[in-house]
Amino acid sequence: MDCFEQQPEGVNSTCMYYGNPIEGTYSFDNILLSMMNIFQIITLEGWTDMMYIVRNTERTLVYDFFFIMCVVLGAFVILNLMVAV
C-alpha cells in the first residue's frame, strides 16, 4: 500500500524513508552520477535495465520518453558525429 493512500480504519502504519535503494548503481542524485548514467545510456550498455528500474520506481511511463530520446539523439546522432570527425 502506498504511503499517500487512505489507510483502512483501524490500521496503524507509518511510512519510513530508507534512502536510495540502488545508490551508486543507477542514481541521478548528483551531477557526476547523472553524467555517468547518461553516458551509459548513449553507449547503449544496460540502458534498458536502468529504464525499467526508473519506471518501476516512479510508476509512470513519462521517463521512458527521456530514455528513448537519449538513445535516439545521443547514440544515433551525436555519437556518430563524433566518430565521423
Biotite code that builds the C-alpha atoms (Angstrom):
import biotite.structure as struc

atoms = struc.array([
    struc.Atom([0.000, 0.000, 0.000], chain_id="A", res_id=1, res_name="MET", atom_name="CA", element="C"),
    struc.Atom([1.307, 3.438, -0.913], chain_id="A", res_id=2, res_name="ASP", atom_name="CA", element="C"),
    struc.Atom([2.111, 5.970, 1.816], chain_id="A", res_id=3, res_name="CYS", atom_name="CA", element="C"),
    struc.Atom([-0.183, 8.571, 0.277], chain_id="A", res_id=4, res_name="PHE", atom_name="CA", element="C"),
    struc.Atom([-3.241, 6.320, 0.000], chain_id="A", res_id=5, res_name="GLU", atom_name="CA", element="C"),
    struc.Atom([-6.021, 6.415, 2.553], chain_id="A", res_id=6, res_name="GLN", atom_name="CA", element="C"),
    struc.Atom([-5.415, 3.752, 5.215], chain_id="A", res_id=7, res_name="GLN", atom_name="CA", element="C"),
    struc.Atom([-8.302, 1.481, 6.228], chain_id="A", res_id=8, res_name="PRO", atom_name="CA", element="C"),
    struc.Atom([-9.964, 2.154, 9.567], chain_id="A", res_id=9, res_name="GLU", atom_name="CA", element="C"),
    struc.Atom([-8.088, 0.594, 12.470], chain_id="A", res_id=10, res_name="GLY", atom_name="CA", element="C"),
    struc.Atom([-4.808, 0.083, 10.582], chain_id="A", res_id=11, res_name="VAL", atom_name="CA", element="C"),
    struc.Atom([-1.798, 1.803, 12.102], chain_id="A", res_id=12, res_name="ASN", atom_name="CA", element="C"),
    struc.Atom([1.110, 2.116, 9.700], chain_id="A", res_id=13, res_name="SER", atom_name="CA", element="C"),
    struc.Atom([3.971, 4.501, 9.181], chain_id="A", res_id=14, res_name="THR", atom_name="CA", element="C"),
    struc.Atom([5.988, 5.220, 6.084], chain_id="A", res_id=15, res_name="CYS", atom_name="CA", element="C"),
    struc.Atom([9.734, 5.139, 6.518], chain_id="A", res_id=16, res_name="MET", atom_name="CA", element="C"),
    struc.Atom([12.301, 6.607, 4.146], chain_id="A", res_id=17, res_name="TYR", atom_name="CA", element="C"),
    struc.Atom([15.168, 4.182, 3.621], chain_id="A", res_id=18, res_name="TYR", atom_name="CA", element="C"),
    struc.Atom([17.151, 6.252, 1.133], chain_id="A", res_id=19, res_name="GLY", atom_name="CA", element="C"),
    struc.Atom([18.069, 5.359, -2.403], chain_id="A", res_id=20, res_name="ASN", atom_name="CA", element="C"),
    struc.Atom([17.816, 1.563, -2.731], chain_id="A", res_id=21, res_name="PRO", atom_name="CA", element="C"),
    struc.Atom([20.166, 1.465, -5.716], chain_id="A", res_id=22, res_name="ILE", atom_name="CA", element="C"),
    struc.Atom([22.615, 4.129, -4.566], chain_id="A", res_id=23, res_name="GLU", atom_name="CA", element="C"),
    struc.Atom([25.777, 4.092, -6.607], chain_id="A", res_id=24, res_name="GLY", atom_name="CA", element="C"),
    struc.Atom([24.317, 1.930, -9.374], chain_id="A", res_id=25, res_name="THR", atom_name="CA", element="C"),
    struc.Atom([21.662, 3.879, -11.277], chain_id="A", res_id=26, res_name="TYR", atom_name="CA", element="C"),
    struc.Atom([21.462, 7.086, -9.327], chain_id="A", res_id=27, res_name="SER", atom_name="CA", element="C"),
    struc.Atom([20.652, 10.581, -10.547], chain_id="A", res_id=28, res_name="PHE", atom_name="CA", element="C"),
    struc.Atom([21.391, 12.093, -7.128], chain_id="A", res_id=29, res_name="ASP", atom_name="CA", element="C"),
    struc.Atom([24.292, 14.314, -8.223], chain_id="A", res_id=30, res_name="ASN", atom_name="CA", element="C"),
    struc.Atom([25.806, 15.683, -11.425], chain_id="A", res_id=31, res_name="ILE", atom_name="CA", element="C"),
    struc.Atom([28.677, 13.200, -11.726], chain_id="A", res_id=32, res_name="LEU", atom_name="CA", element="C"),
    struc.Atom([26.466, 10.130, -11.341], chain_id="A", res_id=33, res_name="LEU", atom_name="CA", element="C"),
    struc.Atom([23.934, 11.651, -13.719], chain_id="A", res_id=34, res_name="SER", atom_name="CA", element="C"),
    struc.Atom([26.602, 12.237, -16.356], chain_id="A", res_id=35, res_name="MET", atom_name="CA", element="C"),
    struc.Atom([27.851, 8.682, -15.957], chain_id="A", res_id=36, res_name="MET", atom_name="CA", element="C"),
    struc.Atom([24.327, 7.338, -16.361], chain_id="A", res_id=37, res_name="ASN", atom_name="CA", element="C"),
    struc.Atom([23.711, 9.468, -19.459], chain_id="A", res_id=38, res_name="ILE", atom_name="CA", element="C"),
    struc.Atom([26.995, 8.170, -20.909], chain_id="A", res_id=39, res_name="PHE", atom_name="CA", element="C"),
    struc.Atom([25.833, 4.634, -20.191], chain_id="A", res_id=40, res_name="GLN", atom_name="CA", element="C"),
    struc.Atom([22.546, 5.330, -21.992], chain_id="A", res_id=41, res_name="ILE", atom_name="CA", element="C"),
    struc.Atom([24.344, 6.842, -25.006], chain_id="A", res_id=42, res_name="ILE", atom_name="CA", element="C"),
    struc.Atom([26.697, 3.860, -25.320], chain_id="A", res_id=43, res_name="THR", atom_name="CA", element="C"),
    struc.Atom([23.637, 1.530, -25.226], chain_id="A", res_id=44, res_name="LEU", atom_name="CA", element="C"),
    struc.Atom([25.168, -0.541, -22.437], chain_id="A", res_id=45, res_name="GLU", atom_name="CA", element="C"),
    struc.Atom([22.483, -1.670, -19.996], chain_id="A", res_id=46, res_name="GLY", atom_name="CA", element="C"),
    struc.Atom([20.177, 1.315, -20.549], chain_id="A", res_id=47, res_name="TRP", atom_name="CA", element="C"),
    struc.Atom([17.058, -0.844, -20.629], chain_id="A", res_id=48, res_name="THR", atom_name="CA", element="C"),
    struc.Atom([17.699, -2.123, -17.096], chain_id="A", res_id=49, res_name="ASP", atom_name="CA", element="C"),
    struc.Atom([18.059, 1.470, -15.929], chain_id="A", res_id=50, res_name="MET", atom_name="CA", element="C"),
    struc.Atom([14.852, 2.465, -17.739], chain_id="A", res_id=51, res_name="MET", atom_name="CA", element="C"),
    struc.Atom([12.860, -0.373, -16.158], chain_id="A", res_id=52, res_name="TYR", atom_name="CA", element="C"),
    struc.Atom([14.169, 0.456, -12.671], chain_id="A", res_id=53, res_name="ILE", atom_name="CA", element="C"),
    struc.Atom([13.204, 4.124, -13.077], chain_id="A", res_id=54, res_name="VAL", atom_name="CA", element="C"),
    struc.Atom([9.798, 3.098, -14.478], chain_id="A", res_id=55, res_name="ARG", atom_name="CA", element="C"),
    struc.Atom([9.105, 0.798, -11.529], chain_id="A", res_id=56, res_name="ASN", atom_name="CA", element="C"),
    struc.Atom([10.274, 3.412, -9.045], chain_id="A", res_id=57, res_name="THR", atom_name="CA", element="C"),
    struc.Atom([8.318, 6.347, -10.453], chain_id="A", res_id=58, res_name="GLU", atom_name="CA", element="C"),
    struc.Atom([5.326, 4.240, -11.585], chain_id="A", res_id=59, res_name="ARG", atom_name="CA", element="C"),
    struc.Atom([4.870, 6.250, -14.767], chain_id="A", res_id=60, res_name="THR", atom_name="CA", element="C"),
    struc.Atom([5.822, 5.934, -18.420], chain_id="A", res_id=61, res_name="LEU", atom_name="CA", element="C"),
    struc.Atom([6.903, 9.574, -18.764], chain_id="A", res_id=62, res_name="VAL", atom_name="CA", element="C"),
    struc.Atom([10.559, 8.775, -18.134], chain_id="A", res_id=63, res_name="TYR", atom_name="CA", element="C"),
    struc.Atom([10.568, 6.269, -20.991], chain_id="A", res_id=64, res_name="ASP", atom_name="CA", element="C"),
    struc.Atom([10.399, 9.258, -23.347], chain_id="A", res_id=65, res_name="PHE", atom_name="CA", element="C"),
    struc.Atom([13.574, 10.637, -21.723], chain_id="A", res_id=66, res_name="PHE", atom_name="CA", element="C"),
    struc.Atom([15.443, 7.358, -22.198], chain_id="A", res_id=67, res_name="PHE", atom_name="CA", element="C"),
    struc.Atom([14.265, 6.906, -25.789], chain_id="A", res_id=68, res_name="ILE", atom_name="CA", element="C"),
    struc.Atom([15.254, 10.479, -26.676], chain_id="A", res_id=69, res_name="MET", atom_name="CA", element="C"),
    struc.Atom([18.690, 9.977, -25.080], chain_id="A", res_id=70, res_name="CYS", atom_name="CA", element="C"),
    struc.Atom([19.189, 6.869, -27.191], chain_id="A", res_id=71, res_name="VAL", atom_name="CA", element="C"),
    struc.Atom([17.963, 8.450, -30.420], chain_id="A", res_id=72, res_name="VAL", atom_name="CA", element="C"),
    struc.Atom([19.794, 11.745, -30.061], chain_id="A", res_id=73, res_name="LEU", atom_name="CA", element="C"),
    struc.Atom([22.816, 10.508, -28.159], chain_id="A", res_id=74, res_name="GLY", atom_name="CA", element="C"),
    struc.Atom([23.635, 7.150, -29.677], chain_id="A", res_id=75, res_name="ALA", atom_name="CA", element="C"),
    struc.Atom([22.361, 7.583, -33.196], chain_id="A", res_id=76, res_name="PHE", atom_name="CA", element="C"),
    struc.Atom([23.204, 11.256, -33.847], chain_id="A", res_id=77, res_name="VAL", atom_name="CA", element="C"),
    struc.Atom([25.867, 12.665, -31.507], chain_id="A", res_id=78, res_name="ILE", atom_name="CA", element="C"),
    struc.Atom([27.948, 9.506, -31.209], chain_id="A", res_id=79, res_name="LEU", atom_name="CA", element="C"),
    struc.Atom([28.011, 9.062, -34.990], chain_id="A", res_id=80, res_name="ASN", atom_name="CA", element="C"),
    struc.Atom([29.048, 12.690, -35.436], chain_id="A", res_id=81, res_name="LEU", atom_name="CA", element="C"),
    struc.Atom([31.947, 12.189, -33.036], chain_id="A", res_id=82, res_name="MET", atom_name="CA", element="C"),
    struc.Atom([33.042, 9.021, -34.857], chain_id="A", res_id=83, res_name="VAL", atom_name="CA", element="C"),
    struc.Atom([32.846, 10.811, -38.223], chain_id="A", res_id=84, res_name="ALA", atom_name="CA", element="C"),
    struc.Atom([35.072, 13.654, -37.068], chain_id="A", res_id=85, res_name="VAL", atom_name="CA", element="C"),
])
